[in-house]
């Protein structure tokens, strides 16, 4: 997405996230939600 | 940390608008029996977008709607009964490949032969109508090194049909008395962009929504192959390299997440309560995405679309949806 150095926000995490393809972002968020549920039910 | 705070601040107004629309849609649908919240979410978006419009300050946040849609689809994997889809899978896959391949050729012939539309606009329209709507127009436009004006023109035509089919398909499905599975597969192979396909499916029934989304994902996964085919066909003017790199570049990565979640959910690792909770998160993300989808439908922009591309895409849509309807009634 925003890989232009001019778009840098000053936060490495935000810059790395915005540079990701939207499909990867969705995959990461979705798997994160499922992982949170797996952890939640294991506790 | 200031970068993170700034990013949140930039997106907050638009996210607030999406959340406000989604909450309003849930309340309205809860008060009116038979009304689907996701349909109301699209309607609210269209209403707001075409009356007061989206304030400039809200645009970055509203632009996150497609991420919500794709994340909602990843989580929809948890609601999918893999066994049921595997049973119908080969039939649906064969239908998808046949409709995309036949549809592409038909759209090219109709656009060039009947409506005298030159390339690359004919190819942009064919890709948009046959694979995955506006994202296919943009991807194939990049492969063919098309002018920005050609891409905008083709994308506006596809968006016009997205808006019309979003309303027309569920009505036609009711009139034809299709089952949820038949309607989902029919909408999944015939309609254009992913958001409207999912919205039309869920407007029909939850089962239809799942089938529509899964069928559409199968269709989207062909984008890489079609991009390679176009770059080979237009080899002399192609600005892009064909091959595995392009196949992978155009492959919708969130589809992998959908498959992983479907496998995890079907192995029994998640409790029924966890599956229900994931379903609620998916529904909420769809509601946010569909408010954004409605906000992106601009009636004024659609008036500017020319008669020839509308005619070409209409002929394609009628032919493909008629063939697909006969096929789903016969096969499913």
Interface residues (C-beta under 8 A of the other chain):
Chain A: X9 X10 X11 X13 X14 X15 X18 X21 X22 X23 X24 X25 X26 X27 X28 X29 X30 X31 X33 X34 X37 X38 X40 X41
Chain B: X1 X2 X3 X4 X6 X7 X66 X67 X70 X71 X73 X74 X75 X77 X78 X251 X252 X253 X254 X255 X256 X257 X258 X260 X261 X264 X269 X270 X271 X273 X274 X277 X278 X281
